């Protein structure tokens, strides 16, 4: 007769109180089925398994009266059928409080910056409801970034959501990092960076850059890298929002929330959905994509006590803007900044397509009559130039009328003036970064539209700050053999 199997149940949670435990029934990748005899855990409850309780599982479905199905937020190596699982009795929680400032965390609230465990913190559930309509503020204010093309043509909204759309390698992360650099020192609030499914190199570089710039004390970073399980990447956004809501609602401070990359959140949800056995929707996306994205995006809001302003990088698969992930994300945003591979190949950085990008803030009532009229004139000039490009390619510039030739010259100068050297790329380009005020940017565009610089070469307007630098640059280029 074989010896009885040793009891693998954990000790009770508290003396005199038996913990609610279950047994692993099946393990399929990150999906774990657990059977409970006494009490079934509710949805979003966290379960723990493994010798040191190191495997964390979140309940996503109750299959019957005794079985739940969960997704593992940690690797499942070592998990086997028949192993004991402990019900923690609560959901996933994130740390909040003054003690999290200047620190870097993972999805469980563990500090990952090689610093001591933070003190003066509380723990809050990551699953929170968005603020009701009655608490939301209806005031519209422009949020300046110091980047000419954004502030002039697609200004961001304080308390709004802006998206940086682009395929791989067109400069989303560089633009996001530049915005952090420009805005963090010029606002009194808290900045929160959420890395969802991106490269660990980017997180390490950002931490070092923010530390060198001296802005880390007012910043919090949370990361779930691309090598982590889909459950972890799916929940990191909710953990970041919980921290941001604390500073907005409890501390009454403004929060700048930067997310890189919101597509990876959708992608993680797609992986979780497939593992859970749900029927895929169009192009393989999860059928609940709209609901999951709205559950995250609607928590980013402007209330009477403070605002969460969000800037999100959005990877566009194969540069296809009709992809369901891009379409669903577009609908939540107050400003859409579209990065163009063609402009990047022409060396026009930031590679923002001014005709595809838009902002609901460009109305006379918000930005003023002068700014609105200038933005409209710039778009019209660039759109007419885009129409003339085919004729120029076939017949040459000489076949255009004098009026059209002047328009092309204005448009090309505008395109070059709307480029800008970045602080975050100084080490690669050798050009010192420039922060340009909205007034300087509008003044430059107005003077170019009035043909004030028609005698200057186009190159004099390329990669400068304010337009006054153009003449000095032109003189320097004349002297250079």
Secondary structure, DSSP 8 states (H G I E B T S, - for coil): ------------SBTTB---EEEEEEEETTEEEEEESS----TTEEEEESTTS-EEEEEEEE-SSSEEEEEESS--TT--TT-EEEEEEEE-EEEESGGGTT-EE-TTS-B-SSS----S-EEEES------GGGB-----EE--S-HHHHHHS-EETT-EEEEEE-TTSSHHHHHHHHHHHHHTT-SSEEEEEEES--HHHHHHHHHHHHHHT-GGGEEEEEE-TTS-HHHHHHHHHHHHHHHHHHHHTS---EEEEEE-HHHHHHHHHHHHHHTT----GGG--TTHHHHHHHHHTT--BBSS-BEEEEEEEE-GGG-TTSHHHHHHHTT-SEEEEB-HHHHHTT-SS-B-TTT-EETT-SHHHH-HHHHHHHHHHHHHHHHHHHHHHHHHHH-GGGS-HHHHHHHHHHHHHHHHT----GGGHHHH--------HHHHHHHHHHHHTTTTTTS-GGGGTT-SSTTHHHHHHHHHHH--
